[in-house]
């Protein structure tokens, strides 16, 4: 039998405007009520806030609560794995069979065929046309929660969602990461996504520094990778002269996607992998002739599954990994007690784009 809970939701109604509304949520079997206490701002959240999405996307998805990177405390549970007081990280990609409390066979063709949960045809994603973590009482299935180890600080644990996207992409090509003839792996992008992808390759999958190549465009940024990767600037690098690169992860996105993709094609060996992770709103020209001639497999990768969150809760126990991640952690959090506080925090994030994440402590 279901019960009800009232959640105070900070919804983005139009770009730049938040409104507090009370929403009644149903709590059904296997559901857990979570009180979020910290969220991290993602580029996707910012694109909605600034209106930097296509008009039809904004019209279809607003109003909604933002945020899909968050940690909370369980206040009530109808799931056997969780109890009141548990600290949890929230997995934002909800497959349809979890959302509707049914089986994979009853869900969709992708689920019936054994596809990954994040590509369910009936799924939802928090903060993307479906109310996100910016609310006082998040009702979500226990299948979308992962316990945070007691020894792990919130400021590190909240990076799980961002890290999980990189780790999912890596897991998809795990068997092909290294071969006898192609031991090297490359990452294009000197921003946070590239940084976290390279860090996961090194600390989770054990790719040694000499076999982990990272390419960037800004000298100060690319220098941040030097402790665990071999780095180079794209401007003066001869990509066609290198041999032995079997897998490339493209993490640039935006207007630099095309150049990064085509440099990746030049760099890759025959019968290799190109994994696209950078997000752009525009169509991207790429050198299809050499993709065909080299037999390159191109894979798109987006979002992640519960598996990656569980992997990361263990991987984050490594102090060297935490030290690398600390470069993204801010010194202070924004305290949010009202829609106006939320707006101020988002304005700060919009005007201060860089490596350091923006963390919001939510006071309900």
C-alpha positions in Angstrom: 0.0 0.0 0.0 1.4 3.4 -1.0 1.8 6.4 1.3 2.2 10.1 0.6 4.9 12.6 1.3 5.0 16.3 0.6 8.2 17.5 -1.1 9.3 21.2 -1.3 10.6 21.4 -4.9 12.7 24.2 -6.3 11.7 24.2 -9.9 13.3 26.1 -12.8 10.2 27.5 -14.5 12.1 29.5 -17.2 15.8 30.1 -17.7 17.0 32.1 -14.7 13.9 31.7 -12.6 13.3 29.3 -9.7 10.0 28.8 -7.9 9.3 26.8 -4.7 6.3 24.5 -5.0 4.9 21.7 -2.9 4.4 18.4 -4.6 2.7 15.3 -3.3 4.7 12.2 -4.0 3.6 8.6 -3.7 5.9 6.2 -1.8 5.4 2.6 -3.1 7.0 -0.8 -2.5 10.8 -0.6 -2.9 10.8 3.2 -2.7 13.0 5.2 -0.5 12.5 8.8 0.7 15.8 10.7 0.6 16.4 14.2 2.0 19.2 15.6 -0.3 21.7 17.6 1.6 24.4 18.4 -1.0 24.2 18.7 -4.8 26.8 19.6 -7.4 26.1 21.7 -10.5 26.7 20.0 -13.8 27.1 21.7 -17.3 23.7 20.2 -18.1 22.1 22.0 -15.2 23.7 25.2 -16.3 22.5 24.9 -19.9 18.9 24.7 -18.7 19.5 27.7 -16.3 21.1 29.9 -18.9 18.7 28.8 -21.6 21.5 27.4 -23.7 19.4 24.5 -25.0 17.3 24.3 -28.1 14.0 26.1 -27.7 12.0 22.9 -28.2 14.0 21.1 -25.5 13.4 23.9 -23.0 9.7 24.0 -23.8 9.4 20.2 -23.4 11.4 19.9 -20.1 10.6 23.0 -18.1 9.4 23.5 -15.4 11.5 21.0 -13.4 13.8 20.6 -10.5 17.5 20.6 -11.5 20.4 18.5 -10.5 21.4 14.9 -10.9 24.6 14.9 -8.8 23.7 14.5 -5.2 24.0 12.9 -1.8 21.2 12.6 0.8 20.0 10.9 4.0 17.3 8.3 4.0 14.3 9.5 6.0 11.9 6.6 5.2 12.3 3.3 3.3 10.2 0.6 1.8 13.3 -1.1 0.4 15.0 -3.9 2.3 18.5 -2.6 1.7 18.0 0.8 3.3 16.9 2.2 6.6 16.4 5.7 8.1 19.7 7.5 8.6 21.6 5.8 5.8 23.8 8.2 3.8 23.4 7.5 0.0 24.6 8.6 -3.3 21.8 9.0 -5.9 21.9 7.3 -9.2 20.0 9.5 -11.6 19.3 7.2 -14.5 16.1 5.3 -13.7 15.2 2.5 -16.0 11.5 2.0 -16.8 11.2 -1.4 -15.1 12.5 0.2 -11.8 10.4 3.3 -12.2 7.2 1.2 -12.7 8.3 -1.6 -10.3 8.0 -4.3 -13.1 10.4 -6.7 -14.8 12.8 -6.1 -17.6 10.7 -8.4 -19.8 7.7 -6.1 -19.3 9.7 -2.9 -19.9 11.0 -2.4 -23.4 12.8 -4.0 -26.3 16.2 -2.8 -25.1 15.7 -4.2 -21.6 14.3 -7.5 -22.9 17.4 -7.9 -25.1 19.8 -7.4 -22.2 20.7 -3.8 -22.9 22.2 -1.6 -20.2 19.8 0.2 -17.8 20.9 3.7 -18.9 19.6 3.0 -22.5 16.2 1.8 -21.4 13.6 3.2 -23.8 11.1 3.9 -21.0 13.6 5.4 -18.6 13.8 8.8 -16.9 16.8 10.9 -15.8 16.7 13.2 -12.8 17.0 16.8 -13.9 16.2 16.1 -17.5 12.5 16.5 -18.1 11.9 14.8 -14.7 12.2 16.5 -11.3 15.8 16.2 -10.1 17.5 16.3 -6.8 16.7 19.9 -6.0 13.8 19.0 -3.6 13.3 18.3 0.1 12.0 14.7 -0.2 13.1 12.7 -3.2 11.1 9.6 -3.7 13.2 7.0 -5.6 13.6 3.3 -5.8 16.2 1.7 -3.6 17.7 0.2 -6.8 18.9 3.8 -7.6 20.8 4.3 -4.4 24.2 3.3 -3.3 25.4 3.5 0.3 28.3 5.9 1.0 31.1 4.3 3.1 31.4 5.9 6.5 35.0 6.8 5.9 34.2 8.7 2.7 33.6 12.4 2.9 30.6 14.0 1.1 32.8 16.2 -1.0 34.5 13.2 -2.6 31.4 10.9 -2.7 29.4 13.5 -4.6 31.8 13.2 -7.5 30.6 9.7 -8.1 28.0 10.7 -10.8 30.5 12.7 -12.8 33.2 10.0 -12.5 30.6 7.3 -13.3 30.0 8.6 -16.8 33.7 8.3 -17.6 33.9 4.9 -15.9 30.9 3.6 -17.9 32.5 4.6 -21.1 35.7 2.8 -20.1 33.9 -0.3 -18.9 32.2 -0.6 -22.4 35.6 -1.1 -24.1 37.4 -2.8 -21.1 38.3 -5.9 -23.1 39.9 -3.8 -25.9 41.8 -1.2 -23.7 45.1 -2.9 -24.2 46.4 -5.5 -26.6 49.8 -6.9 -27.3 50.2 -4.7 -30.4 48.4 -1.6 -29.1 49.1 -0.9 -25.4 48.3 2.8 -25.4 45.1 4.7 -24.6 44.5 8.3 -25.3 42.2 11.0 -23.9 41.3 14.2 -25.8 40.2 17.1 -23.5 41.9 19.0 -20.7 38.7 19.9 -18.9 37.0 18.1 -16.0 35.5 15.3 -18.1 38.9 14.5 -19.7 40.6 14.7 -16.3 38.1 12.3 -14.6 38.3 9.9 -17.6 42.1 9.8 -17.5 42.0 9.4 -13.7 39.6 6.5 -13.9 41.7 4.8 -16.6 44.7 5.1 -14.3 43.3 4.5 -10.8 40.4 2.1 -11.6 41.7 0.3 -14.7 45.4 0.4 -14.0 46.6 2.1 -17.2 50.2 3.1 -16.5 51.4 6.7 -17.0 53.6 5.8 -20.0 50.6 4.2 -21.8 48.1 6.9 -20.9 48.2 9.9 -23.4 46.2 13.0 -22.7 45.9 15.8 -25.2 44.8 19.4 -24.5 44.9 22.9 -25.7 45.7 24.9 -22.6 49.2 24.4 -21.0 48.1 25.2 -17.4 45.2 22.7 -17.7 47.1 19.9 -19.2 49.8 20.2 -16.6 47.2 19.0 -14.0 47.4 15.5 -15.5 51.2 15.2 -15.2 51.3 13.1 -12.1 49.5 10.1 -13.7 49.5 10.6 -17.4 51.7 11.5 -20.4 50.6 14.9 -21.7 50.9 16.9 -24.9 49.4 20.0 -26.5 47.4 19.4 -29.6 48.8 22.5 -31.5 52.2 21.0 -32.2 51.7 17.2 -32.1 52.1 14.9 -35.1 49.2 12.5 -34.6 50.0 10.5 -37.7 53.5 9.7 -36.4 52.4 7.7 -33.4 51.8 3.9 -33.3 50.2 1.7 -30.8 47.0 3.6 -29.7 44.1 1.2 -29.7 41.5 3.3 -27.9 40.7 7.1 -27.7 38.2 8.8 -25.5 37.0 12.1 -26.9 36.0 14.4 -24.0 36.2 17.9 -25.6 32.6 18.6 -26.8 31.4 21.9 -28.0 33.1 23.7 -30.9 36.3 21.7 -30.5 34.6 18.3 -31.0 35.3 18.1 -34.7 39.1 18.8 -34.5 39.4 16.4 -31.5 37.6 13.6 -33.4 39.6 14.0 -36.5 42.9 14.1 -34.6 41.8 11.0 -32.8 41.2 9.3 -36.2 44.7 10.2 -37.3 46.2 8.9 -34.0 44.4 5.5 -33.9 45.7 2.2 -35.1 43.7 0.0 -37.5 40.7 -1.8 -36.0 40.6 0.4 -32.9 38.0 2.2 -30.8 36.9 5.8 -30.7 34.6 6.6 -27.8 32.7 9.9 -28.0 31.8 11.6 -24.7 31.9 15.3 -25.5 28.5 16.9 -25.8 27.7 19.4 -28.5 24.4 20.9 -29.7 25.7 21.2 -33.3 26.4 18.6 -36.0 30.1 17.6 -36.1 32.0 16.9 -39.3 34.3 13.9 -39.1 36.7 12.1 -41.5 34.6 9.1 -42.4 37.0 8.0 -45.1 39.7 7.2 -42.6 37.2 5.6 -40.2 36.4 3.2 -43.0 39.9 2.6 -44.1 41.2 2.0 -40.6 38.2 -0.1 -39.6 37.6 2.2 -36.5 34.7 1.4 -34.3 32.9 4.6 -33.1 30.9 4.3 -29.8 28.8 7.0 -28.2 28.6 6.9 -24.4 26.4 8.8 -22.1 25.3 8.5 -18.5 26.0 5.4 -16.4 24.5 2.6 -14.3 24.5 1.5 -10.6 27.5 -0.7 -11.3 29.8 2.3 -11.8 28.7 4.0 -8.6 29.4 0.8 -6.6 32.8 0.5 -8.3 33.6 4.1 -7.4 32.6 3.8 -3.7 35.4 1.3 -3.4 37.9 3.1 -5.7 37.5 6.3 -3.8 39.0 4.6 -0.8 42.4 5.0 -2.5 44.0 8.1 -1.1 46.0 8.8 -4.3 42.7 8.8 -6.3 41.1 11.1 -3.7 44.1 13.4 -4.0 43.7 13.7 -7.8 39.9 14.3 -7.4 40.5 17.0 -4.8 41.5 19.4 -7.6 37.8 19.7 -8.5 36.5 20.2 -4.9 35.6 23.8 -3.9 36.8 25.3 -0.6 33.3 26.4 0.3 29.7 25.4 -0.4 26.8 27.7 -1.3 24.1 27.5 1.4 20.6 27.2 -0.2 17.5 28.0 1.8 15.4 29.6 -0.9 14.9 29.9 -4.6 16.8 33.2 -4.5 19.8 31.4 -2.9 19.6 28.8 -5.7 19.6 31.5 -8.3 22.7 33.2 -6.8 24.6 29.9 -6.8 23.7 29.3 -10.4 24.7 32.8 -11.4 28.1 32.2 -9.7 28.6 29.0 -11.6 27.6 30.6 -14.9 30.2 33.4 -14.4 33.0 31.2 -13.1 33.3 28.2 -15.4 36.5 26.2 -14.7 37.8 23.2 -13.0 36.4 23.8 -9.6 32.9 22.3 -9.1 30.1 24.3 -7.5 28.6 22.6 -4.5 25.3 23.5 -2.9 24.4 22.6 0.7 20.6 22.3 0.9 18.9 23.5 4.0 15.2 22.4 4.2 
